[in-house]
Amino acid sequence: MLNIRYEYTTEKKVKPDYSKLGFGKYFTDHMFMMDYTEGQGWHDARIVPFQNLSLSPATAVFHYAQEMFEGLKAYKTADGKIQLFRPQKNIERLNNTNRRMCIPEIDPDDVLQAIKAVVKTDEDWIPEEEGKSLYIRPFIIATDAMLGVHPSHSYLFCIILSPVGAYYATGINPVKIYVEPEYVRAVKGGTGFAKVGGNYAASLKGQEVAEKLGYAQVLWLDGIHHKYIDEVGAMNVFFVIDGEIITPTLENGNILPGVTRDSAIQLLRSWGYKVSERLLSIDEIREAADNGKLDEAFGTGTAAVISPIGELNEAGKVMIINEGKIGPISQRLYNNLTGIQWGTVEDTMGWTVAVD
Ligand SMILES: *Cc1c(COP(=O)(O)O)cnc(C)c1O
């Protein structure tokens, strides 16, 4: 149990126009912070006014990227309750990432307490409208002010909050995806399964190229054979081929184990669908497209929940999926997941956690 110290802001911000929130542009009045010092462990948990950090230019995170982050949301239901969606999964992943990044683990109960406490503090920022939510961004940075390449001896854990708009302001529109021919995002033995900024830095170039060509996101192929599907942008990916629902296996450690991915698999199986977690090559997808058996494709992630894929471009070969429209499986998953999150569909899985 954390002993959280509270320092409230004396000047509450003017709220932005909630009809134009976008994603990650506005931040609430407060933030959570906690320090780690070797010998002392994690200490000084506090909720303070949202503020800039003051750090030495030699701070380890700026040079060698020893850091991690998480992303989840708080939702307000029609009857005014606040709920989180499977936060324990994010916290478990936070500690998995920490182990890979040589960052000291944090007691899962303490992380959940911190998330709830800061969300509760700024609950007046949680959008009321279905589709809008409060994005929660926990992150940890290495704070030793020293240029040696070595795990830091001190860290800062923060949680910041951002009210975000509906991802699909005008209904779900399937996106066009570019199969990345050159760059890779992660390799076996690397940090693909960990939620770290370095993976994103490595992905920017491919994303930039795709956008210039008019594509929304990149489909990443594996880093060794450049053949097997990894992820789409910063989302996990599913393909429906001839009735089989396929998503890349987590076994190789190069894919981020998404909470939305896991939730989609569990829901689909509970509805009687066959879901395979296995290797899936781009050749198998091309073949299915050629034979009219590529029924649906979609990405999964906290931000968009379900992002249908309407078109794939692989080396100039364009594959149109489900006539560029959202498919029945994508739609059913979207309706159920968002329904559970905003409290309009019964949570039979016990996935939501109340913030009171
Ligand atoms: C966060 C993330 C996802 C999606 O994970 P969710 O827990 O479903 O939000 C997928 N891929 C990458 C690379 C990510 O960083």
The ligand as an ORCA input file, in Angstrom:
! r2SCAN-3c Opt
* xyz 0 1
  C       0.714     -0.863    -27.084
  C       0.993     -1.612    -28.324
  C       0.062     -2.497    -28.896
  C      -1.353     -2.652    -28.404
  O      -1.434     -3.069    -27.075
  P      -2.803     -2.827    -26.276
  O      -2.464     -3.336    -24.907
  O      -3.836     -3.621    -26.938
  O      -3.068     -1.375    -26.311
  C       0.445     -3.230    -30.013
  N       1.661     -3.070    -30.557
  C       2.567     -2.217    -30.056
  C       3.886     -2.087    -30.703
  C       2.268     -1.464    -28.920
  O       3.172     -0.616    -28.434
*
